[in-house]
Amino acid sequence: MIFVDADACPVKAEILKVAERHGFEVTFVANSGLRPSRDPMVHNVIVSAGFDAADNWIAERTGEGDVVVTADVPLAARCVAAGALVTGPSGRLFDKSNIGMASAMRDLGAHLRETGESKGYNAAFTARDRSAFLETLDRLCRQAKR
Protein backbone atom coordinates (compact mmCIF):
# COMPACT_ATOMS: atom_id res chain seq x y z
CA MET A 1 0.00 0.00 0.00
CA ILE A 2 1.18 3.52 -0.77
CA PHE A 3 -0.12 6.23 1.55
CA VAL A 4 0.09 9.80 0.27
CA ASP A 5 -0.09 12.98 2.34
CA ALA A 6 -2.02 14.50 -0.56
CA ASP A 7 -2.57 18.13 0.42
CA ALA A 8 -0.23 20.09 -1.89
CA CYS A 9 1.46 16.93 -3.20
CA PRO A 10 2.95 17.78 -6.63
CA VAL A 11 3.56 14.17 -7.74
CA LYS A 12 0.14 12.49 -7.63
CA ALA A 13 0.24 11.44 -11.30
CA GLU A 14 3.71 9.96 -10.86
CA ILE A 15 2.58 8.00 -7.81
CA LEU A 16 -0.28 6.47 -9.78
CA LYS A 17 2.05 5.51 -12.64
CA VAL A 18 4.56 3.74 -10.37
CA ALA A 19 1.84 2.12 -8.25
CA GLU A 20 0.16 0.65 -11.32
CA ARG A 21 3.46 -0.76 -12.56
CA HIS A 22 4.04 -2.51 -9.22
CA GLY A 23 0.43 -3.46 -8.45
CA PHE A 24 0.19 -1.32 -5.31
CA GLU A 25 -2.98 0.20 -3.93
CA VAL A 26 -2.76 3.95 -3.32
CA THR A 27 -4.55 5.91 -0.60
CA PHE A 28 -4.55 9.68 -0.96
CA VAL A 29 -5.32 11.39 2.37
CA ALA A 30 -6.23 15.08 2.45
CA ASN A 31 -8.16 17.74 4.35
CA SER A 32 -9.94 18.90 1.21
CA GLY A 33 -11.37 17.53 -2.01
CA LEU A 34 -9.52 15.09 -4.20
CA ARG A 35 -10.21 14.17 -7.79
CA PRO A 36 -12.17 10.89 -7.78
CA SER A 37 -10.77 7.84 -9.53
CA ARG A 38 -12.57 4.90 -11.08
CA ASP A 39 -9.52 2.73 -10.47
CA PRO A 40 -10.35 0.24 -7.67
CA MET A 41 -6.71 0.41 -6.58
CA VAL A 42 -6.98 4.14 -5.76
CA HIS A 43 -8.69 5.31 -2.58
CA ASN A 44 -9.37 8.87 -1.45
CA VAL A 45 -9.77 9.71 2.22
CA ILE A 46 -10.95 13.14 3.29
CA VAL A 47 -10.24 13.84 6.95
CA SER A 48 -11.41 16.70 9.14
CA ALA A 49 -9.67 20.04 8.88
CA GLY A 50 -8.25 19.50 12.35
CA PHE A 51 -4.56 20.04 13.03
CA ASP A 52 -2.53 17.04 11.75
CA ALA A 53 -5.70 15.05 10.94
CA ALA A 54 -4.27 13.68 7.68
CA ASP A 55 -0.93 12.95 9.34
CA ASN A 56 -2.60 11.13 12.21
CA TRP A 57 -4.76 9.06 9.84
CA ILE A 58 -1.70 7.93 7.88
CA ALA A 59 0.52 7.31 10.92
CA GLU A 60 -2.14 5.17 12.61
CA ARG A 61 -2.45 2.86 9.59
CA THR A 62 1.03 2.52 8.16
CA GLY A 63 3.55 -0.18 8.95
CA GLU A 64 5.99 -2.73 7.53
CA GLY A 65 5.70 -3.13 3.79
CA ASP A 66 3.95 0.21 3.26
CA VAL A 67 5.33 3.16 1.35
CA VAL A 68 4.54 6.72 2.46
CA VAL A 69 4.92 9.90 0.42
CA THR A 70 5.10 13.07 2.51
CA ALA A 71 7.09 16.28 2.79
CA ASP A 72 6.12 16.51 6.48
CA VAL A 73 9.14 15.52 8.58
CA PRO A 74 7.21 14.74 11.82
CA LEU A 75 4.88 12.44 9.86
CA ALA A 76 7.88 10.86 8.14
CA ALA A 77 9.44 10.19 11.57
CA ARG A 78 6.27 8.48 12.82
CA CYS A 79 6.05 6.33 9.70
CA VAL A 80 9.74 5.36 9.79
CA ALA A 81 9.25 4.33 13.44
CA ALA A 82 6.31 2.14 12.32
CA GLY A 83 8.55 0.40 9.78
CA ALA A 84 7.27 2.08 6.59
CA LEU A 85 9.45 3.15 3.68
CA VAL A 86 9.18 6.94 3.34
CA THR A 87 10.04 9.47 0.65
CA GLY A 88 9.33 13.12 0.09
CA PRO A 89 7.92 14.42 -3.21
CA SER A 90 11.41 15.51 -4.30
CA GLY A 91 12.79 11.99 -3.86
CA ARG A 92 14.29 12.67 -0.44
CA LEU A 93 14.45 9.36 1.41
CA PHE A 94 13.62 9.28 5.10
CA ASP A 95 14.92 6.28 7.04
CA LYS A 96 16.32 5.32 10.42
CA SER A 97 19.77 6.63 9.47
CA ASN A 98 18.67 10.18 8.68
CA ILE A 99 15.29 10.90 10.27
CA GLY A 100 16.89 12.28 13.45
CA MET A 101 18.95 14.79 11.46
CA ALA A 102 15.94 15.69 9.28
CA SER A 103 13.89 16.36 12.43
CA ALA A 104 16.66 18.45 13.97
CA MET A 105 17.08 20.51 10.78
CA ARG A 106 13.31 21.06 10.59
CA ASP A 107 13.28 22.28 14.20
CA LEU A 108 16.27 24.56 13.56
CA GLY A 109 14.58 26.01 10.47
CA ALA A 110 11.40 26.65 12.46
CA HIS A 111 13.42 28.40 15.18
CA LEU A 112 15.24 30.59 12.63
CA ARG A 113 11.95 31.57 11.00
CA GLU A 114 10.41 32.41 14.40
CA THR A 115 13.35 34.64 15.32
CA GLY A 116 13.39 36.34 11.92
CA GLU A 117 16.84 35.02 11.02
CA SER A 118 15.39 33.19 8.01
CA LYS A 119 12.56 34.06 5.67
CA GLY A 120 11.81 30.35 5.16
CA TYR A 121 11.36 30.37 1.40
CA ASN A 122 11.07 26.93 -0.17
CA ALA A 123 12.92 26.13 -3.38
CA ALA A 124 10.77 25.68 -6.48
CA PHE A 125 9.85 22.12 -7.45
CA THR A 126 11.94 21.15 -10.50
CA ALA A 127 11.99 18.51 -13.23
CA ARG A 128 15.06 17.10 -11.48
CA ASP A 129 13.01 16.71 -8.25
CA ARG A 130 10.28 14.90 -10.20
CA SER A 131 12.84 12.54 -11.78
CA ALA A 132 14.50 11.83 -8.42
CA PHE A 133 11.09 11.14 -6.91
CA LEU A 134 10.19 8.62 -9.64
CA GLU A 135 13.48 6.77 -9.12
CA THR A 136 13.12 6.72 -5.34
CA LEU A 137 9.47 5.63 -5.36
CA ASP A 138 10.20 2.85 -7.85
CA ARG A 139 13.07 1.60 -5.66
CA LEU A 140 10.92 1.73 -2.49
CA CYS A 141 8.11 -0.19 -4.19
CA ARG A 142 10.55 -2.91 -5.27
CA GLN A 143 11.93 -3.01 -1.72
CA ALA A 144 8.44 -3.22 -0.19
CA LYS A 145 7.55 -6.20 -2.37
CA ARG A 146 10.41 -8.27 -0.89
C-alpha positions as CSV (number, residue, x, y, z in Angstrom):
1,M,0.0,0.0,0.0
2,I,1.2,3.5,-0.8
3,F,-0.1,6.2,1.6
4,V,0.1,9.8,0.3
5,D,-0.1,13.0,2.3
6,A,-2.0,14.5,-0.6
7,D,-2.6,18.1,0.4
8,A,-0.2,20.1,-1.9
9,C,1.5,16.9,-3.2
10,P,2.9,17.8,-6.6
11,V,3.6,14.2,-7.7
12,K,0.1,12.5,-7.6
13,A,0.2,11.4,-11.3
14,E,3.7,10.0,-10.9
15,I,2.6,8.0,-7.8
16,L,-0.3,6.5,-9.8
17,K,2.0,5.5,-12.6
18,V,4.6,3.7,-10.4
19,A,1.8,2.1,-8.2
20,E,0.2,0.7,-11.3
21,R,3.5,-0.8,-12.6
22,H,4.0,-2.5,-9.2
23,G,0.4,-3.5,-8.5
24,F,0.2,-1.3,-5.3
25,E,-3.0,0.2,-3.9
26,V,-2.8,3.9,-3.3
27,T,-4.5,5.9,-0.6
28,F,-4.5,9.7,-1.0
29,V,-5.3,11.4,2.4
30,A,-6.2,15.1,2.5
31,N,-8.2,17.7,4.4
32,S,-9.9,18.9,1.2
33,G,-11.4,17.5,-2.0
34,L,-9.5,15.1,-4.2
35,R,-10.2,14.2,-7.8
36,P,-12.2,10.9,-7.8
37,S,-10.8,7.8,-9.5
38,R,-12.6,4.9,-11.1
39,D,-9.5,2.7,-10.5
40,P,-10.4,0.2,-7.7
41,M,-6.7,0.4,-6.6
42,V,-7.0,4.1,-5.8
43,H,-8.7,5.3,-2.6
44,N,-9.4,8.9,-1.5
45,V,-9.8,9.7,2.2
46,I,-11.0,13.1,3.3
47,V,-10.2,13.8,7.0
48,S,-11.4,16.7,9.1
49,A,-9.7,20.0,8.9
50,G,-8.3,19.5,12.4
51,F,-4.6,20.0,13.0
52,D,-2.5,17.0,11.8
53,A,-5.7,15.1,10.9
54,A,-4.3,13.7,7.7
55,D,-0.9,13.0,9.3
56,N,-2.6,11.1,12.2
57,W,-4.8,9.1,9.8
58,I,-1.7,7.9,7.9
59,A,0.5,7.3,10.9
60,E,-2.1,5.2,12.6
61,R,-2.4,2.9,9.6
62,T,1.0,2.5,8.2
63,G,3.6,-0.2,8.9
64,E,6.0,-2.7,7.5
65,G,5.7,-3.1,3.8
66,D,3.9,0.2,3.3
67,V,5.3,3.2,1.3
68,V,4.5,6.7,2.5
69,V,4.9,9.9,0.4
70,T,5.1,13.1,2.5
71,A,7.1,16.3,2.8
72,D,6.1,16.5,6.5
73,V,9.1,15.5,8.6
74,P,7.2,14.7,11.8
75,L,4.9,12.4,9.9
76,A,7.9,10.9,8.1
77,A,9.4,10.2,11.6
78,R,6.3,8.5,12.8
79,C,6.0,6.3,9.7
80,V,9.7,5.4,9.8
81,A,9.2,4.3,13.4
82,A,6.3,2.1,12.3
83,G,8.5,0.4,9.8
84,A,7.3,2.1,6.6
85,L,9.4,3.1,3.7
86,V,9.2,6.9,3.3
87,T,10.0,9.5,0.6
88,G,9.3,13.1,0.1
89,P,7.9,14.4,-3.2
90,S,11.4,15.5,-4.3
91,G,12.8,12.0,-3.9
92,R,14.3,12.7,-0.4
93,L,14.5,9.4,1.4
94,F,13.6,9.3,5.1
95,D,14.9,6.3,7.0
96,K,16.3,5.3,10.4
97,S,19.8,6.6,9.5
98,N,18.7,10.2,8.7
99,I,15.3,10.9,10.3
100,G,16.9,12.3,13.5
101,M,18.9,14.8,11.5
102,A,15.9,15.7,9.3
103,S,13.9,16.4,12.4
104,A,16.7,18.5,14.0
105,M,17.1,20.5,10.8
106,R,13.3,21.1,10.6
107,D,13.3,22.3,14.2
108,L,16.3,24.6,13.6
109,G,14.6,26.0,10.5
110,A,11.4,26.7,12.5
111,H,13.4,28.4,15.2
112,L,15.2,30.6,12.6
113,R,11.9,31.6,11.0
114,E,10.4,32.4,14.4
115,T,13.3,34.6,15.3
116,G,13.4,36.3,11.9
117,E,16.8,35.0,11.0
118,S,15.4,33.2,8.0
119,K,12.6,34.1,5.7
120,G,11.8,30.4,5.2
121,Y,11.4,30.4,1.4
122,N,11.1,26.9,-0.2
123,A,12.9,26.1,-3.4
124,A,10.8,25.7,-6.5
125,F,9.8,22.1,-7.5
126,T,11.9,21.2,-10.5
127,A,12.0,18.5,-13.2
128,R,15.1,17.1,-11.5
129,D,13.0,16.7,-8.3
130,R,10.3,14.9,-10.2
131,S,12.8,12.5,-11.8
132,A,14.5,11.8,-8.4
133,F,11.1,11.1,-6.9
134,L,10.2,8.6,-9.6
135,E,13.5,6.8,-9.1
136,T,13.1,6.7,-5.3
137,L,9.5,5.6,-5.4
138,D,10.2,2.8,-7.8
139,R,13.1,1.6,-5.7
140,L,10.9,1.7,-2.5
141,C,8.1,-0.2,-4.2
142,R,10.5,-2.9,-5.3
143,Q,11.9,-3.0,-1.7
144,A,8.4,-3.2,-0.2
145,K,7.6,-6.2,-2.4
146,R,10.4,-8.3,-0.9
